[in-house]
Amino acid sequence: MTRHAFAFICVAAVVIAISAFLWLSQANHLFCASQGPALEQRVALEQGVAAPQTPQETKCLFPLVIHVGPHKTGTTSFQLFLHEHAEWLRREYGIFVAANETPKAGAYIPCTIKQQHGRKHNVKFANLTRMQELLESIGSMPENSPVILSSEEFSTLLEAEWNDFKSQSAVHFQRCLKIILVHRQGSDLRLSIWNEKNKETISPKWNQSNKPKHSPDPFVISLLSNSQEYDFQQEYLDILKSVFDSIDFVSYDYLNQANYSLATFAVCNATLHFTGSQWKSCKESIEVRRPPTKNPSELPTSFDVVRLAYGLYTKLKAFNRTCMQSEFGLRAYQNLDVVRMAEQMPIKCGVLSGAFKQSDLLWYSQTGAMQPTRTNREICFVDEASLELKHWALLSTLLPPGCQISAEGES
């Protein structure tokens, strides 16, 4: 081989190597770009979703971790996980679950404290003896193991009641306390709470009082039940920050978008502080035991179907003797017939996210919690103005026998 030929081959090899490097770099960039927010969320969660800890917090190695909810942020599913896998958590990670005789037993503590302060409470869980037994049980657990306690009823305690809890618990144990607070986008949370309150009612209505000034869309205004200018999630954040030094914050919507459960965050992040490979292993062991979603919200169209069917029923009873003798028993809650009927109705849709956008952003800025990248949620209702006789005839098939009408209007 001549000297010139050898030099040519060397130059060609260098050019090919550089080209390959540039192609791989571009391919890697395109791959990462195609992953988008999902990849960013996986990395962020593995590095710890919670707000950065202060040096004081890192000293708390074996705390009582109190998950406070609030309501409608995946609490029931998380409590069911703790109840079903308490022994596995103790054996695998040395974590003890407090108040584990039933998934909701943790409510005895906050409900009893509210009773002691003369405030409205869930009487089912207001029991001083049971509260004392639970606090004693926590005190008997090994001091070198973390303990998890969960109840959404904690999210209703005021500052004075939290201080009372700290005083009463100090009699039984000297653990440091850590709070897990979950946030849900304001509009979705209010819709879900309204849903929970009305899922067993015959004729639910949208409350249009206290209309938020920052929501110019009347359709969105009609959706938000009992909405007010202040955000109660922000109000409760202020209460907790005034009482506790150690709080881990997480977004319900962020976890859903990243497809990780609250159990993964509570165990792997907030309690064990795992990162990297440890976190991945912990996450996989939690998710394989992940319970199905409990208390799922019904679609607003399902509520509309029940309300419209009940209105039709009351009109038919006025002149139909057979229908007059029948009882209306239709409900929206977990009713597939209602869901299928809603799919056959004309609908109108709107976007909810704008109504409480500023308060949501304020919460994230004050907590450092990761935000979901998808914030626009479309919500749909039955478009009553577009209902035709055929739709009313379909709705009548959900009524008791003798209350049906035909597409021609005959009953």
Secondary structure by P-SEA (a helix, b strand, c coil): ccaaaaaaaaaaaaaaaaaaaaaaaaaaaaaaaaacaaaaaaaaaaaccccccccccccccccccccccccccaaaaaaaaaaacaaaaaaaccccccccccccccaaaaaaaaaaaccccccccccaaaaaaaaaaaaaccccbbbbbbbcccccccaaaaaaaaaaaaaccbbbbbbbbbbccaaaaaaaaaaaacccccbbbbbccccccccccaaaaaaccccccccaaaaaaaaaaacccbbbbbbaaaaaaacccccccccccccccccaaaaaaaaaaaaaaccccccccccaaaaaaaaaaaaaaaaaaacccccccccccccccccaaaaaaaaaccbbbbbccccaaaaaaaaaaacccccccccbbbbbccccccccaaaaaaaaccccccccccccccc
